[in-house]
Amino acid sequence: MSDSMMGASPRRIDGRLKVTGGAHYAADQHPSGMVFAYGVYSTVASGTISKLDIDAARRSTGVIDILHHGNFPQAFHTSPVPFSLAGVLTGSRTDEKRLPFEDNVIRYAGQFVALVVADTFEHAREAAYKVKVGYTSTPAIATLQQGLKQRAPGDGGQGHKRGDPEAGFKGGAQTLDATYTTPVETHNPMEMHATVAMWEGGRLVVYESTQSVVVHRNTLAQAFGLPTERVEVRAPYIGSGFGSKLWMWPHSVAACAAAKVVGRPVQLVVPRAQMFTTTGHRPQTQQRMRLAADAEGKLVSLRHESLNTTGFGDQYVENCGGMSASLYSCANVEITHGTVQVNRGAPTSMRAPGAAPGLFALESAIDELAEKCGLDPLAFRRLNYAEQNEQEKLPWSSNHLREALEQGARRFGWDKRSPGIGSMHEGHEVIGYGMAQCNWDALRTPAQARVSLKSDGRAEVFCGAQDIGTGTYTVIGQCVSELTGLPLEKITVHLGNSSFPPAPVSGGSWLTASVLPAVAEATRMALEQLKGFAATAEGGLKGAKPTEIKVVDGQLEQGDTRLAFAEVLNRLKVASADGEARTGMAEAGKHAFSSFGAHFVEVRWDPGISRLRVSRVVSAIDVGKIINARTARNQVEGAIVMAIGMALFESTDYDERDAMPVNNNYAEYVVPVHADQPDIDVILLDYPDYKLNEFGARGIGEIGVTGLAAAVANAVYHATGKRVRDLPISLEKLMDAVPHLPA
């Protein structure tokens, strides 16, 4: 296969629609007769509803109906069968198990307690404010520490043990026993969660801001007791999700039920404040790291014990130790996970779930142990490179971590690092260098796609995947272009509809690796059908064997004869040549699949004005074949900025007295802005991993987040001498740092 298109960097084929307003998102849909819903949300975090007075709200202008626990139509829980990658096309999943208005128990602040439906958004909101709710409050558990005082942690599973970690620790020449914490982070994509639901002759049609139209359809079908054929979920464009839009949340069920009750399409947009309460978050974590190394600096013991918060009635496990089990070579390893119930909404996956907080702890601890061993952080990591996946006892399908370390260090100028704390400075600023490895699983799931070569010379692709802003439309178009020779402008990609051939979730960095094989196989099947057409008496290549017919630049070639695809079809008066294919998971049991990389970070600390900034980042990433360098680099750059937010700014805070969120808005939940952007240099190694799929592509969306917060923390320590183990690295944590400025 040539690299004429797979590996090129065309601009996003959906870009013009997005910048001109032609791309319509869920809340942009306005079917005829649509009305609006607005939620009433609990103002306590724990207790029961003792009174619900809706009389004034009912008399408010434009109100059509008000739904609550006493009149909500019957809905059903989803299947108790655990969601699995193998069943990604047929599975269903929610993170908040409780249905909206299922009972009168309040488990977290911001929980739905009623839903007003009115003729306009403004009227629905006005009436919602008139609903009077009385509560019988009970003491709320606001933090992980409070939860630990109430009861022992739940078993989170997903553990691993090999060797004798305790004996290895006791026998180590150098040891480290440290605890690291990360706060709640909230996804906050630009596009808020939104549902537009309508019932059409017993069918439920939903426009949803979702990262999986197929799983969302399956889940809604179970909630309303319908066959999946009678539910259609559409999401042609999504304004990102970062994991918060992977699974169904209560608002979607509420909107669908409201549409059924009032007999009209209903739109429900979740307000920004409730994006902090009822649509998931990355949970708070507490991670104890116990590491030991021998006299040469080789790891002899690694224990990673992780606790994370979860909601009441929901069990969410943040797999913080997932990467620790295999990233480094160590004979004695133990990974455990526990959960602590608190009065917050259900947590969910957030970009690089588990690995982002987990590698903050691991890569910070690795740096601390390297210092104890008297080794440079880069040298320590080279020394402890894992030749194979020691957890699974399998060889890596492809691992170029060593080259990522070398290229990243060389481009960054790591050899110019002076090891002394605060020993590097320029003017009023102390300079710190830090690094960390990054890591994420490489996954592939089942997928289906349909490709039609049309009689007008175009190609169409239909796939029940979705583009969450990562460039999926474009890379699928590139795949069809590569195999057919048609230019991108003659290829139309249709995504974001559950009625299309089913495809997996846009999350976990597995969509491209999963969908491209299905698209490629469907394209080849369409071409084979077209060749068969051409070889008939009327097709233009009579007598030719299909195996002898070549595909060149959108034409069929046999000997000296060339026929455009459209010419063959028009000769036969056939509308299209079609192919539909289903492909499966990567072959299990022979190789371990993972992506690797390294971050190198420069921070600058001005102790005179207490100013800390990340000034420069170099990231070298090994994620297999790069299908589109433009979109791939953009993914890593965005992940780096997101991780800077994790390192320096982001924390969703709760009042310890009553578990109420205190910064549930963009004014007080601090994220990086343009002034916080460093110089970013992304190195894409581009080594195809053909054991994962025919294109050698692995996912790239997650890995850039992992390890970066640790690299920042390590750089901050190098500059200030302050080892910050509790994110975010706020300025008050550095106020007593030694200035380390020259006389």
C-alpha positions in Angstrom: 0.0 0.0 0.0 1.4 3.4 -1.0 1.6 6.4 1.3 0.0 8.7 -1.2 -3.0 9.3 1.1 -2.5 7.2 4.3 0.1 9.4 6.0 -0.7 12.6 4.1 -2.1 15.7 6.0 -5.2 16.9 4.2 -7.3 19.5 6.0 -10.4 18.2 7.8 -13.2 17.6 5.2 -15.8 18.9 7.7 -13.8 22.0 8.6 -15.6 24.5 6.3 -19.0 23.4 7.6 -17.8 24.0 11.2 -16.4 27.5 10.6 -19.4 28.6 8.5 -22.1 27.3 10.8 -23.1 24.6 8.5 -22.4 21.8 11.0 -25.5 21.4 13.2 -25.0 20.0 16.7 -27.6 18.4 18.9 -29.0 21.7 20.3 -29.1 23.2 16.7 -31.9 20.7 15.8 -35.4 22.3 15.8 -38.0 19.8 14.5 -41.5 21.1 13.8 -43.5 21.7 17.0 -40.5 21.4 19.3 -40.9 22.5 22.9 -38.3 23.0 25.6 -37.5 21.3 28.9 -35.6 22.7 31.9 -34.5 20.8 35.0 -35.1 21.5 38.6 -32.0 20.3 40.5 -31.5 19.4 44.1 -30.0 22.1 46.4 -28.8 19.5 49.0 -26.4 16.7 48.5 -27.9 14.1 50.8 -31.5 13.5 52.1 -35.0 13.0 50.7 -37.6 15.1 49.1 -40.3 16.0 51.7 -42.3 18.4 49.6 -42.7 19.3 46.0 -44.9 22.4 45.3 -45.4 22.9 41.6 -48.6 25.0 41.7 -47.0 28.3 40.9 -44.8 26.8 38.2 -47.9 25.2 36.5 -49.6 28.6 36.4 -46.5 30.2 34.8 -46.7 31.3 31.1 -46.2 28.7 28.5 -45.9 25.7 30.8 -47.1 22.4 29.2 -46.3 19.8 31.9 -44.0 19.2 34.9 -42.6 15.8 35.4 -41.4 14.5 38.8 -41.2 11.3 40.9 -45.0 11.2 41.3 -45.9 11.2 37.6 -42.8 10.1 35.6 -43.6 7.4 33.1 -42.2 3.9 33.5 -38.6 3.3 32.5 -36.3 0.4 32.9 -32.8 -0.2 34.1 -30.2 -1.3 31.6 -28.8 -4.8 31.4 -26.8 -5.9 34.4 -24.3 -7.7 32.0 -21.0 -5.8 32.2 -20.1 -3.7 29.2 -17.2 -5.2 27.2 -15.1 -4.3 24.2 -16.1 -7.5 22.5 -19.7 -6.5 22.7 -19.2 -2.8 22.0 -21.7 -3.0 19.0 -24.5 -4.5 21.0 -23.8 -3.4 24.6 -25.5 -0.8 26.7 -24.1 1.2 29.6 -24.8 4.0 32.0 -22.5 5.3 34.8 -25.4 6.6 36.9 -27.5 3.5 37.4 -30.5 5.4 38.9 -33.1 6.5 36.5 -34.3 10.2 36.7 -37.0 10.6 39.3 -36.8 7.0 40.2 -37.3 7.7 43.9 -37.3 10.7 46.3 -33.8 10.0 47.6 -31.1 12.7 47.1 -27.6 11.3 46.6 -25.8 14.4 45.3 -26.2 18.1 44.7 -27.6 18.9 41.3 -29.6 15.7 41.0 -32.8 16.0 38.9 -35.9 16.5 41.1 -38.3 17.8 38.4 -38.5 18.7 34.8 -40.6 21.6 33.4 -41.7 21.5 29.8 -42.9 24.8 28.2 -43.3 26.4 24.8 -40.0 28.4 25.0 -36.7 27.9 26.7 -37.2 31.1 28.7 -40.6 30.1 29.9 -39.4 26.6 30.9 -36.5 28.1 32.9 -38.7 30.7 34.5 -41.2 28.1 35.7 -38.4 25.8 36.9 -37.3 28.6 39.3 -40.8 28.7 40.7 -40.9 25.0 41.7 -40.5 24.8 45.5 -38.8 21.7 46.9 -38.6 20.8 50.6 -35.9 18.4 51.8 -35.2 16.4 54.8 -31.4 16.7 54.8 -29.0 14.1 56.2 -25.2 14.5 56.7 -23.3 14.5 53.4 -19.9 13.0 52.7 -18.0 15.6 50.8 -14.5 14.2 50.3 -12.6 11.0 50.0 -11.1 11.6 53.5 -14.6 11.9 55.0 -15.7 8.8 53.2 -12.8 6.8 54.6 -13.9 7.8 58.1 -17.4 6.4 57.5 -16.5 3.0 56.1 -13.7 0.8 54.7 -13.1 1.2 50.9 -14.9 -1.0 48.5 -12.9 -3.5 46.4 -12.3 -2.0 43.0 -10.8 -5.1 41.4 -8.5 -4.7 38.4 -5.6 -5.7 40.5 -2.4 -7.5 39.7 0.4 -9.2 41.6 3.6 -10.9 40.6 6.6 -11.9 42.7 7.0 -10.8 46.3 6.7 -7.0 46.4 7.0 -6.8 50.2 10.3 -8.8 50.4 11.6 -6.8 47.4 10.9 -3.5 49.2 12.5 -4.6 52.4 15.6 -5.7 50.5 15.9 -2.6 48.4 19.0 -0.4 48.6 16.8 2.7 48.1 13.1 2.9 48.9 10.3 5.4 48.5 7.0 5.4 50.3 4.9 8.4 49.2 1.2 9.3 48.7 -0.1 11.4 45.8 -3.5 12.9 45.4 -5.5 14.3 42.5 -8.8 16.3 42.8 -12.0 16.0 41.0 -11.7 17.2 37.4 -14.8 18.1 35.3 -14.8 17.6 31.6 -16.6 20.8 30.5 -16.5 20.5 26.7 -17.5 23.6 24.8 -20.8 22.0 23.7 -23.0 21.2 26.6 -24.9 18.0 26.9 -28.1 18.2 24.9 -31.0 16.0 23.8 -33.7 16.6 21.2 -36.2 13.7 21.4 -39.2 12.9 19.3 -41.6 10.0 19.0 -42.7 9.1 15.5 -45.3 6.4 15.2 -43.9 4.3 18.0 -40.3 5.0 17.0 -38.0 7.1 19.2 -35.7 9.5 17.3 -33.0 11.3 19.3 -30.4 13.9 18.5 -27.8 13.6 21.2 -24.5 14.9 22.0 -22.9 11.5 22.4 -19.6 9.8 21.8 -21.5 6.6 20.8 -24.7 6.6 18.8 -24.8 2.8 18.9 -24.4 2.3 22.6 -26.7 5.2 23.3 -29.4 3.7 21.1 -29.0 0.3 22.8 -29.3 1.9 26.2 -32.4 4.0 25.3 -34.0 0.9 23.8 -33.6 -0.9 27.1 -34.8 2.1 29.1 -38.1 2.3 27.2 -38.5 -1.4 26.5 -38.1 -1.1 22.8 -36.3 -3.2 20.2 -33.3 -1.4 18.9 -34.8 -1.2 15.4 -37.4 1.3 16.8 -34.7 3.7 18.3 -32.5 6.0 16.2 -29.8 8.2 17.7 -28.2 10.9 15.5 -25.0 12.8 16.3 -23.5 14.1 13.1 -21.3 16.6 15.0 -20.2 16.7 18.6 -18.5 19.6 20.3 -16.0 17.2 22.0 -16.7 15.2 25.2 -13.5 14.1 26.8 -15.3 11.0 28.0 -18.4 12.7 29.6 -20.4 11.9 26.5 -19.5 8.2 26.3 -22.6 6.9 28.1 -26.1 7.9 28.7 -26.9 10.3 31.6 -30.3 11.1 33.2 -31.1 14.1 31.1 -31.5 11.9 28.0 -34.0 9.6 29.5 -35.9 12.6 31.0 -36.1 14.3 27.6 -37.3 11.2 25.8 -39.9 10.6 28.5 -41.1 14.2 28.3 -41.5 14.0 24.6 -43.6 10.9 25.0 -45.8 12.5 27.6 -46.4 15.8 25.8 -46.6 14.3 22.3 -44.2 16.8 20.8 -40.4 16.9 20.2 -38.6 18.1 23.3 -35.2 19.8 23.6 -33.3 19.6 26.9 -29.9 21.3 27.3 -28.0 20.7 30.5 -26.9 24.0 32.1 -23.2 24.6 32.7 -23.6 24.4 36.5 -25.1 20.9 36.2 -22.4 19.8 33.8 -20.4 19.7 37.1 -22.9 17.5 38.9 -25.0 15.2 36.7 -22.8 14.3 33.6 -19.8 12.8 35.2 -16.3 13.8 36.3 -12.8 12.4 36.9 -13.0 11.2 40.5 -10.7 12.3 43.3 -7.8 9.9 43.9 -5.4 9.0 46.7 -2.5 6.8 45.6 0.2 5.3 47.7 3.4 4.4 45.9 6.0 2.1 47.4 9.1 1.6 45.2 12.4 0.1 45.8 15.6 -0.2 43.7 18.9 -2.1 44.1 22.3 -0.5 44.4 22.5 -0.1 40.6 19.1 1.6 40.3 17.1 -1.4 39.0 13.6 -1.6 40.3 13.1 -4.5 42.7 9.6 -3.7 44.0 6.7 -1.6 42.8 3.4 -1.3 44.8 0.7 1.1 43.6 -2.4 1.3 45.9 -5.1 3.5 44.6 -8.4 4.8 46.1 -11.0 6.8 44.2 -14.3 8.4 45.0 -17.5 7.0 43.6 -21.2 7.9 44.0 -23.7 6.2 46.2 -25.4 3.4 44.2 -22.7 3.5 41.5 -19.4 1.7 41.4 -16.8 3.5 39.3 -13.2 2.4 39.4 -10.4 4.7 38.2 -7.8 2.2 37.0 -4.8 4.2 38.2 -2.5 1.2 38.4 -3.2 0.0 34.9 0.0 1.4 33.4 2.1 0.7 36.5 1.8 -3.0 36.0 3.7 -3.1 32.7 5.5 0.2 31.9 8.7 -0.7 33.8 10.6 -3.9 34.2 10.2 -5.2 37.8 9.8 -8.7 39.1 7.8 -7.8 42.2 4.7 -5.8 41.5 1.3 -5.3 43.3 -1.6 -3.1 42.0 -4.8 -2.6 44.0 -7.8 -0.4 43.6 -10.4 0.7 46.1 -13.5 2.9 46.0 -14.9 5.4 48.5 -18.5 6.5 48.4 -19.2 10.2 48.6 -22.2 12.4 47.9 -21.4 13.4 44.3 -22.8 12.4 41.0 -21.4 9.3 39.3 -17.8 9.6 38.1 -17.0 8.6 34.5 -14.1 8.2 32.1 -12.2 11.4 31.4 -9.5 11.6 28.8 -7.0 8.8 29.6 -9.1 7.4 32.5 -6.9 5.9 35.2 -3.7 6.6 33.3 -3.7 10.3 33.7 -3.9 10.4 37.5 -2.0 7.1 37.7 1.0 8.2 35.8 1.1 11.4 37.8 1.7 9.3 40.8 4.0 6.7 39.1 6.2 9.2 37.2 6.5 11.5 40.2 7.6 8.5 42.3 10.0 7.3 39.6 11.7 10.8 39.7 11.9 10.7 43.5 13.5 7.3 43.5 15.9 8.2 40.8 17.1 11.1 42.9 17.6 8.8 45.9 19.6 6.5 43.7 21.8 9.4 42.5 20.7 8.9 38.9 19.5 11.3 36.2 15.7 10.8 35.7 16.3 9.9 32.0 19.1 7.5 32.8 16.9 5.8 35.5 14.1 5.3 33.0 16.4 3.9 30.4 17.8 1.4 33.0 14.3 0.1 33.8 12.9 -0.2 30.3 10.5 -3.2 30.0 11.6 -5.5 27.1 8.2 -7.1 27.2 4.8 -6.7 28.9 5.7 -8.4 32.2 2.1 -8.3 33.4 0.8 -10.4 30.5 4.1 -12.2 29.8 3.8 -11.2 26.2 6.1 -9.4 23.7 5.1 -5.9 22.7 3.5 -5.8 19.3 5.6 -2.7 18.7 7.6 -0.6 21.2 9.8 2.4 20.3 9.9 4.0 23.7 13.7 4.0 23.7 13.7 6.1 20.5 11.1 8.4 21.9 13.3 9.0 24.9 16.3 9.7 22.7 14.6 11.9 20.2 12.7 13.9 22.8 15.8 14.4 25.0 17.8 15.5 22.0 15.2 17.9 20.7 14.6 19.4 24.2 18.2 19.7 25.1 18.1 17.5 28.2 21.9 17.2 28.2 22.0 20.9 29.1 20.1 20.3 32.4 22.1 21.2 35.5 21.0 18.7 38.2 21.2 21.1 41.1 17.9 22.4 42.5 17.3 26.0 41.3 20.7 26.0 39.5 19.3 27.1 36.2 18.0 30.7 35.8 17.5 33.5 33.3 16.9 37.0 34.7 14.4 36.9 37.5 13.2 33.4 36.5 14.4 30.1 37.8 14.2 27.4 35.2 13.3 23.8 35.9 13.5 20.8 33.6 11.3 17.7 34.1 10.4 14.6 32.2 8.0 11.7 32.4 7.1 8.7 30.2 3.6 8.5 28.8 1.6 5.3 28.1 -1.8 4.1 26.9 -3.3 0.9 25.9 -3.6 0.2 22.1 -7.1 -1.2 21.5 -9.1 -2.4 18.6 -12.8 -3.4 18.7 -15.3 -4.8 16.3 -16.7 -2.4 13.7 -18.8 -2.3 10.5 -19.0 0.0 7.5 -20.6 0.2 4.1 -19.1 1.8 1.0 -20.9 2.6 -2.2 -19.2 3.5 -5.5 -21.8 5.7 -7.2 -22.7 6.1 -10.9 -22.0 9.8 -10.6 -18.4 9.1 -10.0 -18.5 9.7 -6.2 -18.1 7.3 -3.3 -20.2 7.3 -0.1 -19.2 5.8 3.2 -21.7 4.9 5.9 -20.6 4.1 9.4 -22.2 4.3 12.8 -19.1 6.0 14.3 -19.0 9.6 15.3 -16.5 12.5 14.9 -16.0 14.2 18.2 -13.7 16.8 16.7 -10.7 14.5 16.2 -10.9 14.2 12.4 -12.7 10.9 11.9 -14.5 12.1 8.8 -11.2 12.9 7.3 -9.2 9.8 8.1 -12.1 7.6 6.8 -12.1 9.6 3.6 -8.4 9.1 3.3 -8.8 5.4 3.6 -11.3 5.2 0.8 -9.2 7.6 -1.3 -6.2 5.4 -0.8 -7.9 2.2 -2.0 -9.9 3.7 -4.9 -7.7 6.5 -6.1 -10.7 9.0 -5.9 -9.8 12.4 -4.6 -11.2 13.4 -1.2 -13.6 15.9 -2.7 -15.4 13.0 -4.4 -15.9 11.0 -1.2 -18.8 11.7 1.2 -18.5 10.2 4.6 -21.7 9.7 6.6 -21.3 9.3 10.4 -23.2 9.8 13.6 -26.3 7.8 13.0 -27.2 4.5 14.8 -29.1 3.3 11.7 -25.7 3.1 9.8 -23.6 -0.1 10.2 -22.6 -0.2 13.8 -19.3 1.1 15.0 -17.6 1.6 18.4 -17.4 4.4 20.9 -15.3 7.5 20.1 -13.2 7.1 23.2 -10.3 5.1 24.5 -8.2 5.9 21.5 -9.6 2.9 19.6 -11.9 4.3 17.0 -9.4 4.8 14.1 -7.7 1.5 14.7 -11.1 -0.2 14.8 -13.0 1.5 12.0 -10.4 1.8 9.3 -10.1 -2.0 8.8 -13.9 -2.2 8.3 -13.9 0.7 5.9 -11.0 -0.8 3.9 -12.7 -4.2 3.7 -16.0 -2.7 2.6 -14.2 -0.6 0.0 -12.4 -3.7 -1.4 -15.7 -5.5 -1.5 -17.3 -2.7 -3.5 -14.3 -2.7 -5.9 -14.6 -6.4 -6.4 -18.3 -6.1 -7.2 -17.4 -3.3 -9.7 -14.7 -5.4 -11.3 -17.3 -8.2 -11.7 -19.6 -5.7 -13.4 -16.8 -4.5 -15.7 -16.0 -8.1 -16.8 -19.5 -8.7 -18.1 -20.5 -8.3 -21.8 -21.8 -4.7 -21.3 -19.3 -3.6 -18.6 -16.5 -2.6 -21.0 -13.9 -5.2 -20.0 -15.6 -8.3 -21.4 -13.6 -11.4 -20.9 -11.2 -10.0 -18.3 -10.7 -11.8 -15.1 -11.5 -9.7 -12.1 -8.2 -10.6 -10.5 -6.4 -9.1 -13.5 -8.2 -5.8 -13.3 -6.3 -3.0 -11.5 -7.6 0.0 -9.7 -5.8 3.2 -10.7 -6.9 6.8 -9.9 -10.6 6.1 -9.7 -10.5 3.9 -12.8 -10.4 0.2 -13.6 -7.5 -0.8 -15.8 -7.0 -4.0 -17.8 -4.2 -4.0 -20.3 -4.4 -0.7 -22.3 -8.1 -0.1 -21.4 -9.1 2.2 -18.6 -12.7 2.8 -17.5 -13.8 5.3 -14.9 -15.9 3.7 -12.1 -18.9 5.8 -13.2 -18.6 4.6 -16.8 -18.8 1.0 -15.9 -21.9 1.6 -13.8 -23.6 3.7 -16.4 -22.9 1.2 -19.1 -24.9 -1.3 -17.0 -27.4 1.3 -15.8 -26.5 0.3 -12.2 -26.7 2.9 -9.4 -23.7 1.7 -7.4 -21.3 -1.0 -6.5 -21.5 -1.8 -2.8 -19.6 -3.5 -0.1 -20.4 -3.9 3.6 -17.9 -5.5 6.0 -17.5 -6.3 9.7 -14.0 -6.6 11.3 -13.1 -7.8 14.7 -10.7 -7.3 17.5 -6.9 -7.7 17.4 -5.7 -11.3 17.8 -5.4 -12.0 21.5 -2.8 -14.0 23.4 0.2 -13.4 21.1 1.2 -9.8 21.7 0.6 -6.9 24.1 -0.6 -3.8 22.5 0.4 -0.4 23.9 1.5 3.1 22.9 4.4 4.9 24.4 6.1 8.3 24.6 8.0 10.8 26.6 7.3 14.4 27.7 10.1 16.9 28.4 8.9 20.1 30.2 10.5 23.4 31.0 8.9 25.5 33.7 9.9 29.0 34.8 9.4 30.3 38.3 9.7 33.9 39.3 9.8 33.9 43.1 9.7 37.6 43.4 6.1 37.8 42.0 5.2 34.1 42.6 4.6 33.4 39.0 4.9 29.9 37.6 4.5 29.0 34.0 5.1 26.1 31.7 7.3 27.6 29.0 8.2 24.7 26.7 7.1 21.1 26.1 8.7 18.5 23.8 6.7 15.3 23.4 7.9 12.3 21.4 5.0 9.9 20.8 5.1 6.3 19.5 1.5 5.5 18.3 2.0 3.4 15.3 1.3 4.6 11.8 0.3 8.3 11.6 -2.7 8.4 9.2 -2.9 12.2 9.2 0.0 14.1 10.8 -2.1 17.3 11.0 -4.9 15.9 13.0 -2.6 13.6 15.0 -0.3 16.5 16.1 -3.4 18.5 17.0 -4.6 15.7 19.2 -1.3 15.6 21.1 -1.1 19.4 21.4 -4.6 19.5 22.8 -3.9 16.7 25.3 -0.8 18.6 26.5 -2.8 21.8 27.1 -5.4 19.7 28.9 -2.8 18.1 31.1 -1.3 21.5 31.9 -4.7 22.3 33.3 -4.6 19.1 35.3 -1.1 20.0 36.6 -1.6 23.7 37.5 -5.2 24.7 37.6 -8.1 22.3 37.6 -9.9 21.2 40.7 -13.7 20.9 41.3 -14.1 21.8 44.9 -16.9 20.9 47.4 -17.9 22.5 50.6 -16.8 20.1 53.3 -19.8 20.9 55.4 -22.5 19.9 53.0 -20.8 18.5 49.8 -22.2 21.3 47.6 -20.0 22.2 44.6 -18.5 25.7 45.1 -16.9 26.4 41.7 -19.3 24.9 39.2 -18.9 27.5 36.5 -16.3 28.6 34.0 -15.6 31.8 36.1 -14.1 29.8 39.0 -13.2 26.5 37.6 -9.8 27.5 36.2 -8.6 26.0 32.9 -5.6 27.1 30.7 -6.2 30.1 28.5 -4.1 31.4 25.6 -1.7 33.1 27.9 -0.9 29.8 29.5 0.1 28.0 26.2 3.8 27.0 26.1 5.8 26.3 23.0 4.9 22.8 22.0 7.0 20.5 19.8 5.4 17.1 19.0 7.5 14.4 17.5 5.5 11.6 15.9 7.7 8.5 15.4 5.4 6.9 12.8 6.3 3.2 13.2 3.4 1.1 11.8 2.0 -1.6 14.2 0.7 -4.1 11.7 0.0 -6.6 14.4 -2.9 -4.4 15.5 -4.4 -3.7 12.1 -3.5 -3.6 8.4 -2.7 0.1 8.5 -0.5 -0.1 11.6 -2.4 2.7 13.3 -2.9 3.0 17.0 -5.0 5.6 18.9 -3.6 9.0 19.7 -6.3 10.9 21.6 -5.4 9.9 25.2 -1.6 9.4 25.4 -0.7 13.0 25.4 -2.5 13.6 28.7 -0.7 10.8 30.5 2.5 11.6 32.3 2.5 15.3 31.5 1.3 16.4 34.9 4.2 14.5 36.5 6.7 16.0 34.1 5.5 19.5 35.2 5.7 18.5 38.9 9.2 17.1 38.3 10.2 20.4 36.6 8.7 22.4 39.4 10.8 20.4 41.9 13.9 21.0 39.9 13.3 24.7 39.9 12.0 25.3 43.4 12.9 22.3 45.6 9.2 21.8 46.4 8.0 18.3 45.7 4.2 18.8 45.2 2.4 15.5 45.5 -1.1 17.0 45.6 -2.5 18.4 42.4 -3.0 21.1 41.3 0.3 22.8 41.8 -1.2 26.0 43.0 0.9 29.1 43.8 0.2 28.9 47.6 2.0 25.5 47.6 5.1 27.2 46.3 5.1 30.3 48.5 7.8 29.0 50.8 9.9 27.6 48.1 13.6 28.7 48.3 14.1 31.5 45.7 17.4 30.0 44.3 18.3 33.2 42.6 22.0 34.2 42.0 23.4 36.9 44.3 
